[in-house]
């Protein structure tokens, strides 16, 4: 394992020198070595430099998972520029906000998003160059006027650009998912690349591990916890275009992957797939998970012969993290290493079992400060009176183990009771005909909120809202049972599988929504 590099630029060069033709990336039928990666990144860096990319210049990347995505991202890191990974599901004002707010001068895109970008091109005055990657372009695709192709840009020398890295410069802007409002750009600087921390994460792996991700590269999980970790420890990674429950384990077997990261509903959705005789016949050793429901944890481990390690962290989490390595009950995220408290809305310590916001005692305000781009107010709100406010609701058991409850913005209050949407969803998802669900609050004539659930049935199944409501009455407190139930074919999500509750809340109760109170009357 390489231990000397302090920047990603140095790391790429040193790993190419040390590991040479050993494989770094498996993507479909392509295999790229560490040396290949460094050469292609150098080409991209020199080509982008010719377009004016340098320190202080932003490069937006709106591309699906591919090796070319990584070439462009790592190229920005060799030029001391800053990368802006763009959620490929964005359109219209949401997309315009990210590209324009980030002050990007160059935009890299895939042909499948060219029409989306052209629709807002007149609202992107700061973008000077648009580059389209035609590697996987469909037949007949025509490059828009004044756009360049990535192949043209990368027709450049494969030597290192040898740019000195300014540690104070921005290295990337990672925008929050914006499920309830406009995304905020979280600033990363070259001084906090944190290769040492990633090396420590690498110590949890074994020398022959192969990492796999199907999560989008614009998300910190795939970019840092899989890609950068593989690069740091010198192991191969396998990259999929997207998450597919039906193809998931076949891809795992194809690449011989021994570990993967799972977010949100991935594990429950994989559990909903029809059982196969070869479920246990896979090479995976350990799954690094976030928000795995306790109800399927043991069953998932048994069915697929894997071990789940549960963790908690956030891109705007000040570097704090919690991990359950098996030293806490299933369903728990573990015990924090840092001093913390669980606070009620009044600022008091929450009792065991009582939900409250997770706060960490700030040990180093400079180190823990979260910097939102051009949003000083939001940055300052994260640390108050010596405590870091995560914005997440948790609860403890009698032994001090933490359990995730909900995002504070997703919780709701009904008739004097605080309700975790996540807990209601967890119970609804236990119904055999339900694939997944989303729970949120809608205005009530009695004040506060009523509970609404949007549910998606399993393939081939049908859901009777009244029967589902009866199921809920048997499995949860009366005040948690949804008043409104809407059965749909899909739930709007971000590319990281987070439900866009802002969209659902705006739609609210529609004409075809089942109303429990109407049935009662």
KOLLUMTI-248019 format. One record per residue (C-alpha): x, y, z. Coordinates in steps of 0.5 Angstrom, whole numbers, plus 500, padded with zeros to 3 digits. Example, Ala and Ser with C-alpha at 12.3 -4.5 7.8 and 13.67 -1.06 7.14 Angstrom:
// KOLLUMTI-248019
525491516/527498514/
***
This chain:
// KOLLUMTI-248019
500500500/503507498/504511504/508517502/503521497/499527500/495529494/491525489/495528484/502525487/498518489/496517481/503518479/506514485/501508484/502508477/509507478/509502483/503498481/504499473/500494469/496491475/488492474/485498477/478499474/473493471/468497467/463492463/468489458/474494459/480493464/484499466/491498469/494503474/498506469/493506464/489510469/495515470/496516462/489517461/488522466/494526464/491527457/485529460/489534464/493537459/487538454/483541460/489546461/488548454/481550455/483554461/482550466/487551472/487553480/480556481/477554475/470550476/469544472/462541472/461533470/454531468/456524466/454517468/458512471/464511466/472511466/471517462/468520468/474518473/479521467/476528468/475528475/482526477/484531471/482537475/486534481/492534477/491542475/489544482/482546479/475544482/471539480/463539481/460532480/453534478/447529479/445526473/437526475/437534475/433538470/431545469/432550475/435545479/440543474/441551472/442552480/448547481/452549474/451557475/452557483/458553482/461558478/463553473/467555467/467548463/461543463/463536461/456532459/454525456/450525450/444523453/443530457/445534451/438536450/437538458/443542458/441546451/434547454/438552459/444554456/442561455/442561463/449559464/453565462/459563466/460556462/465558457/466551454/461545453/465538452/461532450/463525451/461521445/465514447/458511448/454516444/448513440/448512433/446518429/448523435/450530432/455534437/452541438/455547435/461550439/461544443/467540443/468532444/472529450/476525445/478532442/480534448/484528450/488528444/494531448/500529451/500523457/505526461/504529468/502537467/506538474/502543477/504545484/498544488/495550493/493546499/488552500/485552493/478548492/478541490/471540489/464542490/459536492/452539492/447536497/441532494/436537495/431533497/427538501/430545498/435547493/442543494/448547498/455546495/459543500/467545499/472541499/479544499/486540497/488541505/483536507/483531502/484526508/488521504/490518511/483517513/482513507/488509508/485508515/479505512/483501507/485497513/479494514/480491508/484485506/490484501/486480496/479484496/476487490/471493491/465494487/460500487/454501483/452508486/453514482/460517482/457524483/456521490/461521496/460514497/462512490/467517489/471517496/469510500/470506493/474509488/479513492/480508497/481503492/486508489/490509496/490501498/492499491/486494489/482493483/475496483/469494479/464500477/457499474/453504470/447503475/444499481/440494478/437489483/436483478/443484475/446485482/449479484/451477477/455483476/458481483/460474481/463477474/468481477/469477483/468483488/469481495/466488498/461493496/457499499/450499500/445505501/438506503/433502500/438497497/439492502/431491503/430491495/435486494/431482499/425483495/428479489/426472488/430467492/435463488/439457489/446460488/444466493/450464497/454462492/458469491/465472493/462478497/465478504/463484507/458489506/459496508/452499509/448505511/441505514/440498513/433496517/434491523/428487520/432485514/439485517/440478520/436475514/440478509/447476512/444469512/441469505/447471502/453469506/455476508/457480514/454487514/458493517/453499519/456506518/454513519/457519516/455525511/458529506/457535511/458532517/464535519/468529519/465525524/463518523/460512527/461505525/458498528/463493527/459488530/460490537/453493537/446490536/444489529/440495527/445500531/450505528/454503534/457508539/461514537/468515538/468522539/464526545/457527543/450528546/442526543/439533544/431534545/428541541/429544548/436542548/436537554/439530554/434525551/432519555/434512552/429511547/427518546/429521539/433527539/438531534/445528534/450533536/458532537/462536541/467540537/474538538/477543533/473548530/477549524/478542522/470540523/467547520/463545514/464550509/458551504/459555498/457562498/452561504/456563510/449563514/448555513/456554514/455558521/449554523/453547523/457549530/453553535/456553543/461548542/457543539/456540531/449540529/448534524/441535523/440527524/435524529/437518533/436515539/440511544/439504548/440503555/448501553/449508549/448505542/446509537/440508532/438512526/431515527/430520521/433526518/430532522/427535516/423529514/420528521/413530522/409532528/401529529/397531534/402532539/406526537/413526534/413521528/419518524/418517517/423512517/420508522/413508519/417506512/420501515/414497518/410498511/416495508/415489512/408488508/410482503/406486497/410492498/417493494/418500498/415506501/415514502/412517508/411524509/407529512/401533509/397539512/391537516/385541518/386539525/393543525/400540525/400534520/397528517/401522515/401520508/404514505/406513497/407505496/410501490/408494490/412488488/412486481/406482480/403484486/397489488/396493494/389494497/390501501/385499506/388492508/395495508/392500513/390494517/397491517/399498519/394498525/397491527/405493527/405501529/402506534/396508532/398516531/403513526/398509522/398513515/391517514/393517506/395512502/397512494/399506490/404508485/409505480/415508482/417514487/421520485/428519487/435522486/440518483/443516490/436512491/434518496/427519496/425526493/420528499/420535497/416533490/411528494/410534499/408539493/404534490/400532496/393529496/391527489/384525487/386518487/389518494/386513499/383517505/382513512/378518515/373518509/373510509/371511517/365516515/
***
